[in-house]
Amino acid sequence: MNQAEQNKAKFLEIAARHYDKLESLGQAPDFYSYEAEFDKIWTEFGRVVLEASIGEVPANQRKKTSSGRASGVLK
């Protein structure tokens, strides 16, 4: 399984976990409750997908890391 297939499988796994939450919104008593809960679920889904795509968040967010990319210095 190549990297793209692994990423797709991970995304679909995350989406499946959140789909059940979205399906349960049908029992919301009114549209305001539906919209508020939908927003919360969708924001959490976006955060989880973003974190999965960029990797683990470091314990110290201010610590510099070497990215391996060129830093604008021309050779």
N, CA, C and O atoms as a Maestro MAE file, in Angstrom:
{
 s_m_m2io_version
 :::
 2.0.0
}

f_m_ct {
 s_m_title
 :::
 protein
 m_atom[300] {
  # First column is atom index #
  i_m_mmod_type
  r_m_x_coord
  r_m_y_coord
  r_m_z_coord
  i_m_residue_number
  s_m_chain_name
  s_m_pdb_residue_name
  s_m_pdb_atom_name
  i_m_atomic_number
  :::
  1 25 0.859 -1.181 0.000 1 A "MET " " N  " 7
  2 3 0.000 0.000 0.000 1 A "MET " " CA " 6
  3 2 0.904 1.243 0.000 1 A "MET " " C  " 6
  4 15 1.748 1.407 0.882 1 A "MET " " O  " 8
  5 25 0.717 2.110 -0.995 2 A "ASN " " N  " 7
  6 3 1.558 3.295 -1.071 2 A "ASN " " CA " 6
  7 2 1.047 4.404 -0.138 2 A "ASN " " C  " 6
  8 15 0.000 4.261 0.493 2 A "ASN " " O  " 8
  9 25 1.784 5.487 -0.063 3 A "GLN " " N  " 7
  10 3 1.470 6.580 0.871 3 A "GLN " " CA " 6
  11 2 0.104 7.209 0.590 3 A "GLN " " C  " 6
  12 15 -0.642 7.509 1.523 3 A "GLN " " O  " 8
  13 25 -0.228 7.408 -0.685 4 A "ALA " " N  " 7
  14 3 -1.521 8.017 -1.026 4 A "ALA " " CA " 6
  15 2 -2.687 7.125 -0.595 4 A "ALA " " C  " 6
  16 15 -3.703 7.620 -0.107 4 A "ALA " " O  " 8
  17 25 -2.541 5.829 -0.774 5 A "GLU " " N  " 7
  18 3 -3.590 4.898 -0.362 5 A "GLU " " CA " 6
  19 2 -3.731 4.857 1.158 5 A "GLU " " C  " 6
  20 15 -4.841 4.740 1.678 5 A "GLU " " O  " 8
  21 25 -2.602 4.955 1.875 6 A "GLN " " N  " 7
  22 3 -2.641 4.982 3.332 6 A "GLN " " CA " 6
  23 2 -3.337 6.241 3.823 6 A "GLN " " C  " 6
  24 15 -4.143 6.190 4.752 6 A "GLN " " O  " 8
  25 25 -3.023 7.382 3.191 7 A "ASN " " N  " 7
  26 3 -3.663 8.639 3.571 7 A "ASN " " CA " 6
  27 2 -5.170 8.590 3.326 7 A "ASN " " C  " 6
  28 15 -5.956 9.065 4.145 7 A "ASN " " O  " 8
  29 25 -5.565 8.012 2.190 8 A "LYS " " N  " 7
  30 3 -6.984 7.903 1.867 8 A "LYS " " CA " 6
  31 2 -7.690 6.991 2.863 8 A "LYS " " C  " 6
  32 15 -8.796 7.297 3.309 8 A "LYS " " O  " 8
  33 25 -7.064 5.881 3.213 9 A "ALA " " N  " 7
  34 3 -7.655 4.950 4.172 9 A "ALA " " CA " 6
  35 2 -7.807 5.610 5.536 9 A "ALA " " C  " 6
  36 15 -8.820 5.426 6.211 9 A "ALA " " O  " 8
  37 25 -6.798 6.377 5.940 10 A "LYS " " N  " 7
  38 3 -6.873 7.065 7.235 10 A "LYS " " CA " 6
  39 2 -7.981 8.118 7.232 10 A "LYS " " C  " 6
  40 15 -8.713 8.254 8.212 10 A "LYS " " O  " 8
  41 25 -8.105 8.865 6.124 11 A "PHE " " N  " 7
  42 3 -9.161 9.867 6.008 11 A "PHE " " CA " 6
  43 2 -10.538 9.219 6.082 11 A "PHE " " C  " 6
  44 15 -11.423 9.710 6.783 11 A "PHE " " O  " 8
  45 25 -10.718 8.118 5.358 12 A "LEU " " N  " 7
  46 3 -12.008 7.440 5.357 12 A "LEU " " CA " 6
  47 2 -12.350 6.871 6.732 12 A "LEU " " C  " 6
  48 15 -13.518 6.834 7.121 12 A "LEU " " O  " 8
  49 25 -11.332 6.429 7.463 13 A "GLU " " N  " 7
  50 3 -11.553 5.937 8.826 13 A "GLU " " CA " 6
  51 2 -12.032 7.071 9.729 13 A "GLU " " C  " 6
  52 15 -12.971 6.895 10.505 13 A "GLU " " O  " 8
  53 25 -11.394 8.221 9.631 14 A "ILE " " N  " 7
  54 3 -11.781 9.394 10.431 14 A "ILE " " CA " 6
  55 2 -13.193 9.837 10.038 14 A "ILE " " C  " 6
  56 15 -14.015 10.140 10.903 14 A "ILE " " O  " 8
  57 25 -13.466 9.874 8.742 15 A "ALA " " N  " 7
  58 3 -14.792 10.292 8.264 15 A "ALA " " CA " 6
  59 2 -15.880 9.336 8.752 15 A "ALA " " C  " 6
  60 15 -16.975 9.773 9.106 15 A "ALA " " O  " 8
  61 25 -15.587 8.047 8.774 16 A "ALA " " N  " 7
  62 3 -16.567 7.069 9.231 16 A "ALA " " CA " 6
  63 2 -16.913 7.276 10.707 16 A "ALA " " C  " 6
  64 15 -18.070 7.138 11.105 16 A "ALA " " O  " 8
  65 25 -15.894 7.611 11.518 17 A "ARG " " N  " 7
  66 3 -16.153 7.864 12.941 17 A "ARG " " CA " 6
  67 2 -17.050 9.069 13.143 17 A "ARG " " C  " 6
  68 15 -17.902 9.068 14.031 17 A "ARG " " O  " 8
  69 25 -16.867 10.102 12.324 18 A "HIS " " N  " 7
  70 3 -17.666 11.315 12.470 18 A "HIS " " CA " 6
  71 2 -19.024 11.211 11.771 18 A "HIS " " C  " 6
  72 15 -19.941 11.969 12.088 18 A "HIS " " O  " 8
  73 25 -19.157 10.295 10.838 19 A "TYR " " N  " 7
  74 3 -20.423 10.135 10.130 19 A "TYR " " CA " 6
  75 2 -21.537 9.717 11.081 19 A "TYR " " C  " 6
  76 15 -22.666 10.195 10.975 19 A "TYR " " O  " 8
  77 25 -21.215 8.834 12.000 20 A "ASP " " N  " 7
  78 3 -22.222 8.392 12.971 20 A "ASP " " CA " 6
  79 2 -22.726 9.556 13.816 20 A "ASP " " C  " 6
  80 15 -23.911 9.639 14.139 20 A "ASP " " O  " 8
  81 25 -21.812 10.449 14.166 21 A "LYS " " N  " 7
  82 3 -22.215 11.638 14.936 21 A "LYS " " CA " 6
  83 2 -23.144 12.523 14.104 21 A "LYS " " C  " 6
  84 15 -24.134 13.047 14.614 21 A "LYS " " O  " 8
  85 25 -22.818 12.684 12.829 22 A "LEU " " N  " 7
  86 3 -23.656 13.505 11.955 22 A "LEU " " CA " 6
  87 2 -25.032 12.878 11.749 22 A "LEU " " C  " 6
  88 15 -26.034 13.589 11.670 22 A "LEU " " O  " 8
  89 25 -25.086 11.563 11.662 23 A "GLU " " N  " 7
  90 3 -26.362 10.874 11.494 23 A "GLU " " CA " 6
  91 2 -27.265 11.061 12.716 23 A "GLU " " C  " 6
  92 15 -28.488 11.111 12.585 23 A "GLU " " O  " 8
  93 25 -26.664 11.161 13.891 24 A "SER " " N  " 7
  94 3 -27.457 11.299 15.112 24 A "SER " " CA " 6
  95 2 -28.078 12.689 15.251 24 A "SER " " C  " 6
  96 15 -28.886 12.912 16.153 24 A "SER " " O  " 8
  97 25 -27.718 13.616 14.385 25 A "LEU " " N  " 7
  98 3 -28.286 14.965 14.448 25 A "LEU " " CA " 6
  99 2 -29.769 14.989 14.095 25 A "LEU " " C  " 6
  100 15 -30.446 15.985 14.351 25 A "LEU " " O  " 8
  101 25 -30.272 13.931 13.524 26 A "GLY " " N  " 7
  102 3 -31.683 13.866 13.155 26 A "GLY " " CA " 6
  103 2 -32.622 13.981 14.351 26 A "GLY " " C  " 6
  104 15 -33.790 14.331 14.185 26 A "GLY " " O  " 8
  105 25 -32.129 13.694 15.545 27 A "GLN " " N  " 7
  106 3 -32.961 13.785 16.735 27 A "GLN " " CA " 6
  107 2 -32.915 15.168 17.386 27 A "GLN " " C  " 6
  108 15 -33.468 15.352 18.470 27 A "GLN " " O  " 8
  109 25 -32.274 16.132 16.752 28 A "ALA " " N  " 7
  110 3 -32.200 17.489 17.322 28 A "ALA " " CA " 6
  111 2 -33.603 18.087 17.406 28 A "ALA " " C  " 6
  112 15 -34.390 17.968 16.466 28 A "ALA " " O  " 8
  113 25 -33.914 18.730 18.534 29 A "PRO " " N  " 7
  114 3 -35.270 19.259 18.713 29 A "PRO " " CA " 6
  115 2 -35.617 20.438 17.804 29 A "PRO " " C  " 6
  116 15 -36.782 20.637 17.457 29 A "PRO " " O  " 8
  117 25 -34.605 21.219 17.420 30 A "ASP " " N  " 7
  118 3 -34.869 22.367 16.556 30 A "ASP " " CA " 6
  119 2 -33.658 22.623 15.661 30 A "ASP " " C  " 6
  120 15 -32.598 22.023 15.841 30 A "ASP " " O  " 8
  121 25 -33.833 23.513 14.708 31 A "PHE " " N  " 7
  122 3 -32.769 23.769 13.746 31 A "PHE " " CA " 6
  123 2 -31.552 24.408 14.399 31 A "PHE " " C  " 6
  124 15 -30.422 24.123 14.003 31 A "PHE " " O  " 8
  125 25 -31.759 25.264 15.388 32 A "TYR " " N  " 7
  126 3 -30.626 25.911 16.057 32 A "TYR " " CA " 6
  127 2 -29.732 24.865 16.719 32 A "TYR " " C  " 6
  128 15 -28.510 24.929 16.586 32 A "TYR " " O  " 8
  129 25 -30.318 23.912 17.423 33 A "SER " " N  " 7
  130 3 -29.544 22.841 18.062 33 A "SER " " CA " 6
  131 2 -28.825 22.006 17.011 33 A "SER " " C  " 6
  132 15 -27.665 21.631 17.183 33 A "SER " " O  " 8
  133 25 -29.536 21.718 15.916 34 A "TYR " " N  " 7
  134 3 -28.939 20.952 14.810 34 A "TYR " " CA " 6
  135 2 -27.710 21.671 14.264 34 A "TYR " " C  " 6
  136 15 -26.648 21.073 14.093 34 A "TYR " " O  " 8
  137 25 -27.874 22.967 13.994 35 A "GLU " " N  " 7
  138 3 -26.781 23.744 13.400 35 A "GLU " " CA " 6
  139 2 -25.602 23.872 14.356 35 A "GLU " " C  " 6
  140 15 -24.452 23.762 13.929 35 A "GLU " " O  " 8
  141 25 -25.859 24.099 15.626 36 A "ALA " " N  " 7
  142 3 -24.786 24.247 16.614 36 A "ALA " " CA " 6
  143 2 -23.998 22.948 16.752 36 A "ALA " " C  " 6
  144 15 -22.767 22.964 16.785 36 A "ALA " " O  " 8
  145 25 -24.699 21.837 16.830 37 A "GLU " " N  " 7
  146 3 -24.023 20.545 16.971 37 A "GLU " " CA " 6
  147 2 -23.290 20.172 15.687 37 A "GLU " " C  " 6
  148 15 -22.191 19.621 15.741 37 A "GLU " " O  " 8
  149 25 -23.893 20.467 14.530 38 A "PHE " " N  " 7
  150 3 -23.245 20.205 13.241 38 A "PHE " " CA " 6
  151 2 -21.931 20.974 13.150 38 A "PHE " " C  " 6
  152 15 -20.913 20.424 12.731 38 A "PHE " " O  " 8
  153 25 -21.955 22.240 13.541 39 A "ASP " " N  " 7
  154 3 -20.748 23.062 13.498 39 A "ASP " " CA " 6
  155 2 -19.660 22.486 14.393 39 A "ASP " " C  " 6
  156 15 -18.491 22.452 14.008 39 A "ASP " " O  " 8
  157 25 -20.035 22.038 15.572 40 A "LYS " " N  " 7
  158 3 -19.063 21.475 16.506 40 A "LYS " " CA " 6
  159 2 -18.451 20.184 15.942 40 A "LYS " " C  " 6
  160 15 -17.238 19.985 16.017 40 A "LYS " " O  " 8
  161 25 -19.283 19.323 15.386 41 A "ILE " " N  " 7
  162 3 -18.797 18.062 14.818 41 A "ILE " " CA " 6
  163 2 -17.893 18.331 13.623 41 A "ILE " " C  " 6
  164 15 -16.831 17.721 13.497 41 A "ILE " " O  " 8
  165 25 -18.309 19.239 12.749 42 A "TRP " " N  " 7
  166 3 -17.542 19.513 11.528 42 A "TRP " " CA " 6
  167 2 -16.201 20.169 11.851 42 A "TRP " " C  " 6
  168 15 -15.199 19.873 11.200 42 A "TRP " " O  " 8
  169 25 -16.169 21.048 12.836 43 A "THR " " N  " 7
  170 3 -14.914 21.684 13.246 43 A "THR " " CA " 6
  171 2 -13.960 20.649 13.825 43 A "THR " " C  " 6
  172 15 -12.766 20.662 13.526 43 A "THR " " O  " 8
  173 25 -14.489 19.752 14.657 44 A "GLU " " N  " 7
  174 3 -13.664 18.679 15.225 44 A "GLU " " CA " 6
  175 2 -13.132 17.773 14.116 44 A "GLU " " C  " 6
  176 15 -11.968 17.372 14.144 44 A "GLU " " O  " 8
  177 25 -13.979 17.451 13.144 45 A "PHE " " N  " 7
  178 3 -13.570 16.613 12.014 45 A "PHE " " CA " 6
  179 2 -12.421 17.282 11.249 45 A "PHE " " C  " 6
  180 15 -11.430 16.629 10.922 45 A "PHE " " O  " 8
  181 25 -12.553 18.563 10.968 46 A "GLY " " N  " 7
  182 3 -11.496 19.290 10.259 46 A "GLY " " CA " 6
  183 2 -10.195 19.308 11.033 46 A "GLY " " C  " 6
  184 15 -9.121 19.153 10.452 46 A "GLY " " O  " 8
  185 25 -10.282 19.498 12.356 47 A "ARG " " N  " 7
  186 3 -9.084 19.518 13.196 47 A "ARG " " CA " 6
  187 2 -8.391 18.164 13.168 47 A "ARG " " C  " 6
  188 15 -7.169 18.093 13.039 47 A "ARG " " O  " 8
  189 25 -9.160 17.092 13.289 48 A "VAL " " N  " 7
  190 3 -8.588 15.745 13.299 48 A "VAL " " CA " 6
  191 2 -7.934 15.427 11.948 48 A "VAL " " C  " 6
  192 15 -6.841 14.863 11.910 48 A "VAL " " O  " 8
  193 25 -8.586 15.781 10.859 49 A "VAL " " N  " 7
  194 3 -8.026 15.529 9.528 49 A "VAL " " CA " 6
  195 2 -6.751 16.341 9.323 49 A "VAL " " C  " 6
  196 15 -5.764 15.827 8.796 49 A "VAL " " O  " 8
  197 25 -6.768 17.600 9.735 50 A "LEU " " N  " 7
  198 3 -5.578 18.442 9.596 50 A "LEU " " CA " 6
  199 2 -4.417 17.873 10.401 50 A "LEU " " C  " 6
  200 15 -3.300 17.776 9.894 50 A "LEU " " O  " 8
  201 25 -4.672 17.497 11.649 51 A "GLU " " N  " 7
  202 3 -3.609 16.937 12.478 51 A "GLU " " CA " 6
  203 2 -3.084 15.632 11.898 51 A "GLU " " C  " 6
  204 15 -1.884 15.364 11.966 51 A "GLU " " O  " 8
  205 25 -3.959 14.825 11.334 52 A "ALA " " N  " 7
  206 3 -3.520 13.569 10.731 52 A "ALA " " CA " 6
  207 2 -2.671 13.818 9.481 52 A "ALA " " C  " 6
  208 15 -1.751 13.052 9.192 52 A "ALA " " O  " 8
  209 25 -2.975 14.881 8.747 53 A "SER " " N  " 7
  210 3 -2.246 15.138 7.508 53 A "SER " " CA " 6
  211 2 -0.888 15.800 7.743 53 A "SER " " C  " 6
  212 15 0.039 15.594 6.961 53 A "SER " " O  " 8
  213 25 -0.760 16.598 8.816 54 A "ILE " " N  " 7
  214 3 0.524 17.263 9.057 54 A "ILE " " CA " 6
  215 2 1.389 16.536 10.065 54 A "ILE " " C  " 6
  216 15 2.563 16.872 10.225 54 A "ILE " " O  " 8
  217 25 0.839 15.556 10.744 55 A "GLY " " N  " 7
  218 3 1.618 14.786 11.697 55 A "GLY " " CA " 6
  219 2 1.318 15.198 13.121 55 A "GLY " " C  " 6
  220 15 0.455 16.034 13.388 55 A "GLY " " O  " 8
  221 25 2.057 14.584 14.024 56 A "GLU " " N  " 7
  222 3 1.835 14.814 15.442 56 A "GLU " " CA " 6
  223 2 2.283 16.216 15.846 56 A "GLU " " C  " 6
  224 15 3.318 16.703 15.392 56 A "GLU " " O  " 8
  225 25 1.505 16.846 16.688 57 A "VAL " " N  " 7
  226 3 1.829 18.181 17.169 57 A "VAL " " CA " 6
  227 2 2.879 18.037 18.264 57 A "VAL " " C  " 6
  228 15 2.699 17.233 19.179 57 A "VAL " " O  " 8
  229 25 3.990 18.809 18.191 58 A "PRO " " N  " 7
  230 3 5.029 18.684 19.210 58 A "PRO " " CA " 6
  231 2 4.564 19.198 20.572 58 A "PRO " " C  " 6
  232 15 3.660 20.029 20.658 58 A "PRO " " O  " 8
  233 25 5.191 18.697 21.630 59 A "ALA " " N  " 7
  234 3 4.828 19.120 22.983 59 A "ALA " " CA " 6
  235 2 5.135 20.607 23.176 59 A "ALA " " C  " 6
  236 15 4.352 21.324 23.798 59 A "ALA " " O  " 8
  237 25 6.269 21.072 22.646 60 A "ASN " " N  " 7
  238 3 6.642 22.477 22.745 60 A "ASN " " CA " 6
  239 2 6.457 23.104 21.370 60 A "ASN " " C  " 6
  240 15 7.276 22.906 20.473 60 A "ASN " " O  " 8
  241 25 5.378 23.862 21.212 61 A "GLN " " N  " 7
  242 3 5.070 24.410 19.894 61 A "GLN " " CA " 6
  243 2 6.045 25.492 19.441 61 A "GLN " " C  " 6
  244 15 6.044 25.864 18.268 61 A "GLN " " O  " 8
  245 25 6.873 26.002 20.345 62 A "ARG " " N  " 7
  246 3 7.830 27.053 19.979 62 A "ARG " " CA " 6
  247 2 9.177 26.495 19.546 62 A "ARG " " C  " 6
  248 15 10.005 27.230 19.009 62 A "ARG " " O  " 8
  249 25 9.405 25.208 19.773 63 A "LYS " " N  " 7
  250 3 10.675 24.602 19.430 63 A "LYS " " CA " 6
  251 2 10.810 24.494 17.919 63 A "LYS " " C  " 6
  252 15 9.894 24.047 17.228 63 A "LYS " " O  " 8
  253 25 11.968 24.910 17.420 64 A "LYS " " N  " 7
  254 3 12.218 24.830 15.984 64 A "LYS " " CA " 6
  255 2 12.558 23.398 15.608 64 A "LYS " " C  " 6
  256 15 13.165 22.660 16.384 64 A "LYS " " O  " 8
  257 25 12.160 23.026 14.420 65 A "THR " " N  " 7
  258 3 12.489 21.701 13.900 65 A "THR " " CA " 6
  259 2 13.134 21.865 12.538 65 A "THR " " C  " 6
  260 15 12.907 22.857 11.845 65 A "THR " " O  " 8
  261 25 13.929 20.896 12.166 66 A "SER " " N  " 7
  262 3 14.522 20.958 10.828 66 A "SER " " CA " 6
  263 2 13.559 20.305 9.862 66 A "SER " " C  " 6
  264 15 13.194 19.141 10.026 66 A "SER " " O  " 8
  265 25 13.155 21.044 8.871 67 A "SER " " N  " 7
  266 3 12.161 20.542 7.929 67 A "SER " " CA " 6
  267 2 12.794 19.819 6.755 67 A "SER " " C  " 6
  268 15 12.114 19.079 6.045 67 A "SER " " O  " 8
  269 25 14.084 20.023 6.540 68 A "GLY " " N  " 7
  270 3 14.718 19.388 5.404 68 A "GLY " " CA " 6
  271 2 14.502 20.135 4.111 68 A "GLY " " C  " 6
  272 15 14.999 19.727 3.061 68 A "GLY " " O  " 8
  273 25 13.767 21.222 4.178 69 A "ARG " " N  " 7
  274 3 13.514 22.020 2.972 69 A "ARG " " CA " 6
  275 2 14.531 23.145 2.867 69 A "ARG " " C  " 6
  276 15 15.134 23.551 3.861 69 A "ARG " " O  " 8
  277 25 14.710 23.634 1.673 70 A "ALA " " N  " 7
  278 3 15.598 24.772 1.469 70 A "ALA " " CA " 6
  279 2 15.016 25.993 2.154 70 A "ALA " " C  " 6
  280 15 13.805 26.214 2.131 70 A "ALA " " O  " 8
  281 25 15.875 26.773 2.755 71 A "SER " " N  " 7
  282 3 15.391 27.932 3.500 71 A "SER " " CA " 6
  283 2 15.532 29.230 2.713 71 A "SER " " C  " 6
  284 15 15.649 30.308 3.296 71 A "SER " " O  " 8
  285 25 15.521 29.126 1.437 72 A "GLY " " N  " 7
  286 3 15.608 30.318 0.606 72 A "GLY " " CA " 6
  287 2 17.032 30.644 0.178 72 A "GLY " " C  " 6
  288 15 17.255 31.626 -0.529 72 A "GLY " " O  " 8
  289 25 17.979 29.846 0.592 73 A "VAL " " N  " 7
  290 3 19.371 30.082 0.226 73 A "VAL " " CA " 6
  291 2 19.613 29.423 -1.129 73 A "VAL " " C  " 6
  292 15 19.371 28.231 -1.316 73 A "VAL " " O  " 8
  293 25 20.093 30.228 -2.059 74 A "LEU " " N  " 7
  294 3 20.384 29.716 -3.395 74 A "LEU " " CA " 6
  295 2 21.779 29.136 -3.446 74 A "LEU " " C  " 6
  296 15 22.706 29.650 -2.821 74 A "LEU " " O  " 8
  297 25 21.914 28.069 -4.190 75 A "LYS " " N  " 7
  298 3 23.235 27.444 -4.336 75 A "LYS " " CA " 6
  299 2 23.906 27.934 -5.581 75 A "LYS " " C  " 6
  300 15 25.028 27.524 -5.880 75 A "LYS " " O  " 8
  :::
 }
 m_bond[299] {
  # First column is bond index #
  i_m_from
  i_m_to
  i_m_order
  :::
  1 1 2 1
  2 2 3 1
  3 3 4 2
  4 3 5 1
  5 5 6 1
  6 6 7 1
  7 7 8 2
  8 7 9 1
  9 9 10 1
  10 10 11 1
  11 11 12 2
  12 11 13 1
  13 13 14 1
  14 14 15 1
  15 15 16 2
  16 15 17 1
  17 17 18 1
  18 18 19 1
  19 19 20 2
  20 19 21 1
  21 21 22 1
  22 22 23 1
  23 23 24 2
  24 23 25 1
  25 25 26 1
  26 26 27 1
  27 27 28 2
  28 27 29 1
  29 29 30 1
  30 30 31 1
  31 31 32 2
  32 31 33 1
  33 33 34 1
  34 34 35 1
  35 35 36 2
  36 35 37 1
  37 37 38 1
  38 38 39 1
  39 39 40 2
  40 39 41 1
  41 41 42 1
  42 42 43 1
  43 43 44 2
  44 43 45 1
  45 45 46 1
  46 46 47 1
  47 47 48 2
  48 47 49 1
  49 49 50 1
  50 50 51 1
  51 51 52 2
  52 51 53 1
  53 53 54 1
  54 54 55 1
  55 55 56 2
  56 55 57 1
  57 57 58 1
  58 58 59 1
  59 59 60 2
  60 59 61 1
  61 61 62 1
  62 62 63 1
  63 63 64 2
  64 63 65 1
  65 65 66 1
  66 66 67 1
  67 67 68 2
  68 67 69 1
  69 69 70 1
  70 70 71 1
  71 71 72 2
  72 71 73 1
  73 73 74 1
  74 74 75 1
  75 75 76 2
  76 75 77 1
  77 77 78 1
  78 78 79 1
  79 79 80 2
  80 79 81 1
  81 81 82 1
  82 82 83 1
  83 83 84 2
  84 83 85 1
  85 85 86 1
  86 86 87 1
  87 87 88 2
  88 87 89 1
  89 89 90 1
  90 90 91 1
  91 91 92 2
  92 91 93 1
  93 93 94 1
  94 94 95 1
  95 95 96 2
  96 95 97 1
  97 97 98 1
  98 98 99 1
  99 99 100 2
  100 99 101 1
  101 101 102 1
  102 102 103 1
  103 103 104 2
  104 103 105 1
  105 105 106 1
  106 106 107 1
  107 107 108 2
  108 107 109 1
  109 109 110 1
  110 110 111 1
  111 111 112 2
  112 111 113 1
  113 113 114 1
  114 114 115 1
  115 115 116 2
  116 115 117 1
  117 117 118 1
  118 118 119 1
  119 119 120 2
  120 119 121 1
  121 121 122 1
  122 122 123 1
  123 123 124 2
  124 123 125 1
  125 125 126 1
  126 126 127 1
  127 127 128 2
  128 127 129 1
  129 129 130 1
  130 130 131 1
  131 131 132 2
  132 131 133 1
  133 133 134 1
  134 134 135 1
  135 135 136 2
  136 135 137 1
  137 137 138 1
  138 138 139 1
  139 139 140 2
  140 139 141 1
  141 141 142 1
  142 142 143 1
  143 143 144 2
  144 143 145 1
  145 145 146 1
  146 146 147 1
  147 147 148 2
  148 147 149 1
  149 149 150 1
  150 150 151 1
  151 151 152 2
  152 151 153 1
  153 153 154 1
  154 154 155 1
  155 155 156 2
  156 155 157 1
  157 157 158 1
  158 158 159 1
  159 159 160 2
  160 159 161 1
  161 161 162 1
  162 162 163 1
  163 163 164 2
  164 163 165 1
  165 165 166 1
  166 166 167 1
  167 167 168 2
  168 167 169 1
  169 169 170 1
  170 170 171 1
  171 171 172 2
  172 171 173 1
  173 173 174 1
  174 174 175 1
  175 175 176 2
  176 175 177 1
  177 177 178 1
  178 178 179 1
  179 179 180 2
  180 179 181 1
  181 181 182 1
  182 182 183 1
  183 183 184 2
  184 183 185 1
  185 185 186 1
  186 186 187 1
  187 187 188 2
  188 187 189 1
  189 189 190 1
  190 190 191 1
  191 191 192 2
  192 191 193 1
  193 193 194 1
  194 194 195 1
  195 195 196 2
  196 195 197 1
  197 197 198 1
  198 198 199 1
  199 199 200 2
  200 199 201 1
  201 201 202 1
  202 202 203 1
  203 203 204 2
  204 203 205 1
  205 205 206 1
  206 206 207 1
  207 207 208 2
  208 207 209 1
  209 209 210 1
  210 210 211 1
  211 211 212 2
  212 211 213 1
  213 213 214 1
  214 214 215 1
  215 215 216 2
  216 215 217 1
  217 217 218 1
  218 218 219 1
  219 219 220 2
  220 219 221 1
  221 221 222 1
  222 222 223 1
  223 223 224 2
  224 223 225 1
  225 225 226 1
  226 226 227 1
  227 227 228 2
  228 227 229 1
  229 229 230 1
  230 230 231 1
  231 231 232 2
  232 231 233 1
  233 233 234 1
  234 234 235 1
  235 235 236 2
  236 235 237 1
  237 237 238 1
  238 238 239 1
  239 239 240 2
  240 239 241 1
  241 241 242 1
  242 242 243 1
  243 243 244 2
  244 243 245 1
  245 245 246 1
  246 246 247 1
  247 247 248 2
  248 247 249 1
  249 249 250 1
  250 250 251 1
  251 251 252 2
  252 251 253 1
  253 253 254 1
  254 254 255 1
  255 255 256 2
  256 255 257 1
  257 257 258 1
  258 258 259 1
  259 259 260 2
  260 259 261 1
  261 261 262 1
  262 262 263 1
  263 263 264 2
  264 263 265 1
  265 265 266 1
  266 266 267 1
  267 267 268 2
  268 267 269 1
  269 269 270 1
  270 270 271 1
  271 271 272 2
  272 271 273 1
  273 273 274 1
  274 274 275 1
  275 275 276 2
  276 275 277 1
  277 277 278 1
  278 278 279 1
  279 279 280 2
  280 279 281 1
  281 281 282 1
  282 282 283 1
  283 283 284 2
  284 283 285 1
  285 285 286 1
  286 286 287 1
  287 287 288 2
  288 287 289 1
  289 289 290 1
  290 290 291 1
  291 291 292 2
  292 291 293 1
  293 293 294 1
  294 294 295 1
  295 295 296 2
  296 295 297 1
  297 297 298 1
  298 298 299 1
  299 299 300 2
  :::
 }
}
